[in-house]
Amino acid sequence: MARRFRGESHNKVDAKGRVSIPALFRRVLEASDPNWTEGLSPELVIVYGDKRKKYLECYTMEAIDDVDRRIEALPRGSAKRQMLESIFHGHSIYTSVDETGRLVLPAKLRARIGLENEAFFIAAGDTFQIWNPETYETEQVARMDALMDELPEDFDPLMFLDDAKGE
């Protein structure tokens, strides 16, 4: 099983769009890049094609390979395959972590999510997200609070795992 991203971090973004990736996130990127060896920069894919999402989704090489395999399994020319190819192939970029542990976010991607001086990183299992910190606070935190408010006060979210089909 691949390593998972965990945690969150606020990091400064400089005028050139460089932002430090949390150190523990870099370890997961390294472990999940089959071409990475000591001294090389781990690669990742940033997906920005779903216009409903107000964040950038960053995939390890293993995670994006899994997505690619699933897309390839769909019938050529099908609407589902075309949509997924547009999102994950057409509206994504390959990039790598530089030697100082930073990621360069192109102006187009920063503008897409309104990123200026600070970025908010949040783990999402085999991916991580990069948000404008204010957007995360006003939208995502409020969304999660609303979901939790719908549950009984004594409900333990771990109970959701009872429905999961595991090995």
C-alpha positions as CSV (number, residue, x, y, z in Angstrom):
1,M,0.0,0.0,0.0
2,A,1.2,3.5,-0.9
3,R,2.0,6.0,1.8
4,R,-0.6,8.6,2.5
5,F,-0.4,12.3,3.0
6,R,-1.4,13.5,6.5
7,G,-1.7,16.9,8.0
8,E,-1.9,20.5,7.0
9,S,0.4,23.5,6.6
10,H,0.3,27.3,5.8
11,N,3.3,28.3,3.6
12,K,4.3,31.6,2.0
13,V,4.2,32.0,-1.8
14,D,6.8,34.3,-3.3
15,A,6.4,36.7,-6.3
16,K,7.6,33.9,-8.7
17,G,5.0,31.5,-7.4
18,R,7.4,29.3,-5.4
19,V,6.1,27.7,-2.3
20,S,7.7,25.2,0.1
21,I,6.0,21.8,0.2
22,P,5.6,20.4,3.7
23,A,8.6,18.1,4.5
24,L,6.3,15.1,5.3
25,F,4.5,15.6,2.0
26,R,7.8,15.5,0.2
27,R,8.6,12.2,1.8
28,V,5.4,10.7,0.4
29,L,6.1,12.2,-3.0
30,E,9.5,10.5,-3.0
31,A,8.2,7.2,-1.8
32,S,5.4,7.3,-4.5
33,D,7.6,8.2,-7.4
34,P,9.1,5.0,-9.0
35,N,11.8,7.1,-10.7
36,W,12.9,8.9,-7.6
37,T,16.3,8.2,-6.1
38,E,18.4,10.1,-3.6
39,G,19.6,13.4,-5.2
40,L,16.7,13.6,-7.7
41,S,13.6,15.7,-7.4
42,P,10.3,13.8,-7.0
43,E,7.6,14.4,-9.6
44,L,3.9,15.0,-9.2
45,V,0.9,16.0,-11.3
46,I,-1.2,19.0,-10.4
47,V,-4.8,18.8,-11.7
48,Y,-6.9,21.9,-12.1
49,G,-9.5,20.9,-14.7
50,D,-12.6,20.6,-12.5
51,K,-13.9,24.1,-12.4
52,R,-16.2,23.4,-9.5
53,K,-13.1,22.8,-7.3
54,K,-11.6,25.8,-5.7
55,Y,-8.2,24.2,-5.1
56,L,-5.4,22.4,-6.9
57,E,-5.3,18.7,-6.5
58,C,-1.7,17.3,-6.4
59,Y,-1.2,13.6,-7.3
60,T,1.8,11.4,-6.6
61,M,3.1,9.5,-9.6
62,E,1.5,6.3,-8.3
63,A,-1.8,7.9,-7.7
64,I,-2.0,9.5,-11.2
65,D,-0.9,6.2,-12.8
66,D,-3.9,4.6,-11.1
67,V,-6.2,7.3,-12.4
68,D,-4.7,6.9,-15.9
69,R,-5.3,3.1,-15.9
70,R,-8.9,3.6,-14.9
71,I,-9.5,6.2,-17.6
72,E,-7.9,3.8,-20.2
73,A,-10.3,1.1,-19.2
74,L,-13.3,3.2,-20.3
75,P,-14.6,2.9,-23.8
76,R,-12.8,5.2,-26.3
77,G,-15.0,8.1,-27.3
78,S,-17.4,7.7,-24.3
79,A,-18.5,10.9,-22.6
80,K,-17.1,9.7,-19.3
81,R,-13.7,9.0,-20.8
82,Q,-13.7,12.4,-22.7
83,M,-14.5,14.3,-19.5
84,L,-11.9,12.5,-17.5
85,E,-9.2,12.9,-20.2
86,S,-10.0,16.6,-20.3
87,I,-9.7,17.0,-16.5
88,F,-6.7,14.7,-15.9
89,H,-4.8,15.0,-19.1
90,G,-5.6,18.3,-20.7
91,H,-5.9,20.4,-17.5
92,S,-3.0,19.2,-15.5
93,I,0.7,19.7,-15.4
94,Y,3.7,17.5,-14.6
95,T,6.1,19.2,-12.3
96,S,8.7,18.4,-9.7
97,V,9.9,19.5,-6.4
98,D,13.0,21.7,-6.7
99,E,16.3,21.0,-4.8
100,T,15.1,23.3,-1.9
101,G,11.8,21.5,-1.5
102,R,9.7,24.1,-3.3
103,L,7.1,23.8,-6.0
104,V,6.7,26.5,-8.7
105,L,3.0,27.3,-9.3
106,P,2.5,28.9,-12.7
107,A,0.6,32.2,-12.7
108,K,-2.4,30.5,-14.4
109,L,-2.8,28.1,-11.6
110,R,-2.4,30.7,-8.9
111,A,-5.0,32.9,-10.6
112,R,-7.3,29.9,-10.9
113,I,-7.6,29.6,-7.1
114,G,-6.9,33.2,-6.1
115,L,-3.6,32.4,-4.6
116,E,-1.4,35.3,-3.6
117,N,1.0,35.5,-0.6
118,E,0.1,32.3,1.3
119,A,-1.0,28.7,0.4
120,F,-2.8,26.3,2.5
121,F,-1.8,22.6,2.1
122,I,-4.2,19.9,3.3
123,A,-3.7,16.1,3.0
124,A,-6.3,14.0,1.2
125,G,-5.0,10.5,1.4
126,D,-3.1,9.7,-1.8
127,T,-3.4,13.3,-2.9
128,F,-3.0,16.7,-1.3
129,Q,-4.7,20.0,-2.0
130,I,-3.5,23.5,-2.3
131,W,-6.0,26.2,-1.3
132,N,-6.2,29.9,-0.9
133,P,-6.3,29.9,2.9
134,E,-9.3,32.3,3.1
135,T,-11.3,30.1,0.6
136,Y,-10.5,27.0,2.6
137,E,-11.8,28.6,5.8
138,T,-14.9,30.1,4.4
139,E,-16.0,27.2,2.2
140,Q,-14.4,23.9,3.1
141,V,-14.5,24.3,6.9
142,A,-18.1,25.6,6.7
143,R,-19.1,22.6,4.5
144,M,-17.6,20.1,6.9
145,D,-19.2,21.8,9.9
146,A,-22.6,21.6,8.1
147,L,-22.1,17.9,7.4
148,M,-21.2,17.3,11.0
149,D,-24.2,19.3,12.2
150,E,-26.5,16.9,10.3
151,L,-25.3,14.0,12.4
152,P,-26.5,13.2,15.9
153,E,-24.4,14.6,18.6
154,D,-23.2,11.2,19.9
155,F,-22.4,9.9,16.4
156,D,-18.8,8.8,15.9
157,P,-17.6,9.3,12.3
158,L,-15.6,6.1,12.6
159,M,-18.9,4.4,12.2
160,F,-18.8,5.3,8.5
161,L,-16.0,2.8,8.2
162,D,-18.4,0.0,9.0
163,D,-19.9,0.5,5.5
164,A,-16.5,0.4,3.8
165,K,-15.5,-2.8,1.9
166,G,-12.0,-3.5,3.1
167,E,-9.7,-6.5,2.9
